[in-house]
Amino acid sequence: MLKAAIDTDTFRETIDVIAALVTECRMHVGEDGLKTRAVDTANVAMISLDLSREAFSSFVATGCELGIDITKMKNVIG
């Protein structure tokens, strides 16, 4: 379960950073925040992103994984 609120600009920047290398990723949700590590399709570069719970105005989560299509997420927040 994930119930969180974050500033739109912060979330948009986070998605833009991920989108620079990959089109989809797996977000690991935990009590301490969100984490992702993804490798581009050519296996040349890897992105590692940790978004701590302090980045959110409210954050309640239990451990789970979310599969995210970054292209669709950019359309949602765009």
WOKA-V632940 format. One record per pair of residues at least 24 apart in sequence whose C-alpha atoms are under 6 Angstrom apart, sorted by the first residue. I is the first residue (numbers start at 0). J is the second residue. Records with the same first field share a line. If there is no record, write none. Layout:
I = J, J
This chain:
0 = 60, 61
1 = 60
2 = 58, 59
3 = 57, 58
4 = 55, 56, 57
5 = 55, 56
22 = 69, 70
23 = 67, 68, 69
24 = 67
25 = 65, 66, 67
26 = 64, 65
27 = 64
28 = 62, 63, 64
29 = 61, 62
30 = 60
